[in-house]
Amino acid sequence: MSLSWPVVVSAVAVIALSSPLPAQLPAYNAPDDPAFVFLGVSPKRIGNPGTLPALGLALAEGIDVDGHVLAGLAVSFLPSGLVRYSLPAERYQNGRPAFWIYNTQISVGTARHSGDAPATDLAFGFKTILVGAEPYSRQEFRDEIAALLDRCLTKAQGVDTSLVVLERRAGVRTAPIRDSTRPTRILRPNEGTVIAQDTVRIWKAGPEIVDREVALECAALGKARVLKAWMNDHWNDATLAVSAATGSRFDRAAISRRASLGRSLWLVGGLPIRWTRATTKGAERVNLGQLAAQLQYITAPGGVGGIDDSYWEGGVRAMAGRSTVNGFAELSRNLGKSDARDDRSSWAAGVEWMVAQSFWLSAGVGERYAELLDNNRDFTFLNLKWAIAREPRLGR
């Protein structure tokens, strides 16, 4: 089936300007899916419904016809995607309410409670990015994507592009006139003198049909490279994100037998450590690292002696390096405690390296390495505690 070049232009734009990808950065992050973190599970498969009917069907699968909550439900979605909420570029800016709404993510999950009595746990959570390293809110990044589209469509040999010089001229003669200083002389038509000029790119349909597959593949690969380069340069941008989750336990999976599991709140912020130096090409920004902080509130009813276990934990971390490897030093502490919880603080220092997307190798010394979570894997080598975790952790 042949396609006209405007159709392919639209298709390539969809690939290259799709919704922003979540950044995987070596910084503390509020959980993307706090419902799963609250339940302490890592689902193998997470549903991402793209329409309201699909969301309704996914949630309905979590409850059977007898009104029992079923284990194994894992759903995460962006409400802005369900209602096809789109923003003009000038409104999609860091720190604006429209930016927060667009980047709000909801998660719902269920899990079987481990214990003697059969029960099912259900949790709801949300995450909102208030400020973050978001390339699509920057004009320079959008310009790079536009240039990418230009190159991809040219490579597809369906569209010819060229720069045209637009000029403003003075003293233009469109017809012959008599020279006022020499009445016997006739001045011929001319184009005058250039007083200003600018360039503009024009698009002209070529004689061949646009190669759709070449254009789409070029756009997808090019966008990935441009995005990776941008994130490597902005990994330590100022960030502020909040996540929250709450849950319930259903005895014998019956909806009528409900008990609260408590709630959690995560607040994470970061400030860049960088400086600017003068070069022959102008000012150049140098990224040194980031100073991050995390605050977490946890409440779990029915703790030791029936006392509700509610407390705050916080921590700060300073790190220096690059987007995939850095050295760090951190300190975490209980800021407020219930009568059922001992006061404590912990510290750590070391290095960490991102060996794969969202997969970190960390090595160092400190109390945190003696308190690794159960879902991590650790081993001892040269008297140092090594750990493998899904993401860097602070105050946990």
N, C-alpha and C positions, 0 to 999 in steps of 0.2 A: 504494500500500500504506500503510495507516494504522499508526502507531506509538504506543504508549503513552508517556506522559511519562517514566517511569523509564528506558526504553530510550534516549530522546534525552538525558536527563541523563548517562547513561554515555557516549554518543557525544561529547557536548560536552566531557566531562572528559578523554577520550582526546586530543582536539585541544588543549585548553588545558594539560594536564599531561603532555604527551609528553616524551620524553627531552630533556635540556637542549641548547640550541643552542650551538655553539661560538662563543665571543665573539671578534669581530674588533676588537682594540684597538690603539691606537698605542703598543705596547710591544714589546720583543723577545720573540719566541716561539720555543720549541723547535718544529721542524717538525712539523706535524700528520701528514704522511706522509713520514717520513725516508727510506724506501726510494727514493722518486722524487727527493728532494734528493740522495741519495747517488749516483744514476745521472746526475743533472744533466738530467732530463727533466721536462716538464710535460704529462702525458697529457691529451688532449682529452676522454676519457671514462674515468671511474674506476668500477669495479664496486663496489657496496656490498651484498653478499649478506646477507640477513636470516635465513637458516636454515643449518644445517650441510650439508644436501644441496646447497643453492645454492653454498655455499663450495667444497665438493668439486668440483662441476661447473666452477666458475670456475677453480680451480687446475689441473684436468685439461686445460683448454683451453690451458694454457701449455706442454704437452709433447705432441708428436705420437706416433703409433703406433710410430715408429721410434726413440723415445727421444731426440729432439732438442728442445732448449729453444727455444720460439718467441718472437720479439720481439713487443712490443705488449701484454703482460699488465699490467694495472693494477688491483689489488684493495685495498680498504681497508675494515676492518670493526672493530666493537667486539665482543670476545668475550662481554661481558655481554649483548649483544643477541642473539647466536646461541643462547645457552642460556636466554634469557628470565629473566635474573637481575634480580630486582627488590628494592628496598630500602625499608624503612619510613623515613619522614621523619626520625625521631630518629637513625637510623644514617647517613643521607646527610649527613655534615657534613665540612667542610674539615679536612684533616689526619688523617683516620682511614683505616685500611687499606681499609675497605669503599668509601670514596670513591675511593681510588686504583684499586682493581680495576674499579670501574664505569666509570672514565674512561680506562682503558687502550685504546689504539687500535693495531691491527696493520696494516701495509702490506706488500704484495708487488708487485714490478714487474720487468719485463724490458725490455731495449732492445738494439737492434743496435749493436755496437761500430763506431765509425767508424775505418777503417783499411784497409790492403791485405788482411790476412787476415780472412776472414769469421768473426765470432765474435758471441756473444750474452752480454750481461751480465744477471745475476740478483741482486736485492737483497731483503733482508728488513729490516724496521724496526719499531720500536714507539715510542709516546709515552705517557707517564703524567703526569697532572696531580696533583701532590701537594697544592698549595694554589692556589686561583685565585678569580677573580671569578665565583662560581657562585650565581646567584639562587635556584635551587631548594633550596639548603641553608639558606635564610633564612626564618624564620617569617613575617616581614612581607611577603615576596614571595608566599608561598603564600596569605596572607590576601587579598592583592590579586587573585590568580587566583580565589579563592573568591567574592569580590565580583563579579568579572567574570562568572562563571557565573550568579550571581544575576540580574544585569542582562540577560544574553543570554536566559535562559529566560523572564524577564518580557516581554522584547521579542517573543519568539516567541508570546506570547499563549496559552501552553499551561499555564502554572503561575502561580498567584496567590501572592504572598508578602506577609507582613505581620509587623510587630513586635508581639509580645505581651508585656505587662508582667506579670512574676511578682512577687507581693507576699507578704510575711510580715506578719501582723497579730497584735495582742495584744488581749485583752479581748473575744473573739468570743463572742456568745450565739447559739447555734443554735436555742434554744426559749425561750418566755416564762418568766420567773422572777419571784419576789416580791422586792421591794426590802427588804433586811434592815433598813434604817433607817426605812422607812415600810411597815409590814406591809399597809396597804390599797392600796398601789401595785404594779402589775404592770409589769415592765420587758419591753419587746418585744424580739424577736430583732434583732441588729445584726451588722455586719461588723467591729466592733472598730476599732482604730487601727493605721495602717500604721507598721511599725517598720523595714522594709527592703524594697527592691525591686530588680529586675533586669529586663533585656529579653532576649528570645530570638526568633529568626526561625523562623517555621513555614512549611511548604510545604503547599499545598493544590491538588490537581488541579483545573484549570479545566474548563469545559464543552466547550472546543474541543480538537481534536487538536493536539499540538505541531507547529509548522512546523519540520521537521527542517533544511531548507536554511537558513532564517533563523538558527536557533540555531547551526549549525556555522560559517556565515560570520561571524557576530558574534563567536564565540569565537576563530576564527583571526585576525581583524583586531584584536580587542581584545588578544589575547595578544601580538601583534607590537608594538603600541604600548606595553604595559606593560613588555615585555622591553627595548625600546629605551630607554625612560625610566630603567629601573633600571640598565642598563649605562652610560648616560651619567653617572649619578651615582656609579658604582662602577668606572669604567674603570681607576683607578689603585690598586685594592685590592692587597694583598700577593699575590704570585704565586711559585710554584716549580714548575717542570716539567722533565722529563728526556726526551730522545729518544736513540735509538741505532739504528744501521744497520750492516749488514755485507753484503758481496756477493762474487760469484764470476764469473769469466769462463770461458765454455765455447767452446773453439776449435772452429770448424766446427759450433757449436751442439750438439756431442756431450757427453752427460753424463759420459762417461768421460774427457774432456779438460778437466779443471777446474783453474783457478788462482785463488788468492785475490786479491780487489781491495782488501783491507784493511777498515777499520772506522772509524766516526765516532761521537762521543758529544757531545751538546749538553746543557748544564745552564744554565737561565735562571732568574733570580730578580729580584724587584722589591719595593720598599717604597714606600708612599704618602708623599707630601709634602702635608700638609693641616693645618688648624687649626680650632678650634671657637670660634665667637663667640656671645655672648648676644643674643637678640632678644626681642621681646615675646611670641613664641610658644614661647620656650624656647631651648635650645641648638641651634645650626645649624652643620653641618659644611661647611667650605669646602675644595674640592679645589684644590690648587695645581699638583701635578704628580706625578712619580714618579722615583725613583732606581733604575735597573736595572743588572744585571750579567749577562754571559754568559761561559761557559767552554766551549770546544770542543776536543775531542781528535780528531786525525786521524792515521791511519796508512795508508800506501800502500806495499806491498812493491815492491822492485825499482826504486828511484828512481835518481837520478844515480849512475853508477858502480856500480850494483847495491846501493847502500845503501838500506835501508828508510827511507822518509821518514816519521818519526813525530814529532809535535810537538803542543804545546798552544797555543791562542790564547785570549786573554781580553780583555774590554773592559768599560768602565763608561760609563753615559750618564745625564745629568741633563736632565730636560725639564719644561717648565711650559706649561700651557694647558688644553685641553679634550680630549674624547674623539676629536674629528675634526681638530683643528688644534693644533699646539704648536711651541714653539721648543726647540731641543736643543743640547747640547754633549757630545761623546763622545771617548773615547780608547781605542784598541785596541792590543794588543801581543802578540808571540810570547812566551809565558812559558817555553817550553822548545823546543829545536830539535834536529834531527838534523844530522849533518855535511853533509847534502846541501841544507840550507836556510839562507838568510841570516837573520840577526836583523833585525827591523824593527818599527817602531811607526807608527801613523797617527792623525790626529785630524780632527775635522770639527765644524762648528757651522752652524746654519741653522734653517730652518723646514720643516715638512712638513704636508701637508693630505691628508686622505682624500677623494678625488674620487668614489670608488665603493667598494663592499664589497671589501676586500682589495686596493685599488688606490690607491697613494700617489703624490703629487707632492711631491718634495723639492727644495729649493733651498738652497745654502749654499756655504761655502768650506771648504777643508781637503784633506788628502791622500787621504781616502777617495773623493772625487769624481773623482780621477784613476785610481782602481782599480776602477771599476764592473765588475760581472760581465757576461759576454757576453750574457746573456739580458735585460739591461736596455737601455733606449734613453735616450741622453743627448744634449744639445745645449748650445751656449754662447749666452748672452744677457746683454748688459751686463757682460761679463767674469766672469759667474758660471756655474758648471757646474750645469746642471739635470739631473735624473734622474727617470725613471719606473720604478718597481719594484713588484713584487707585494706587498712588505712592507718595513718598515724593517729595516735590516741593521746588524749590529754584529760586529766581529771576523771578517769574512769577506773 
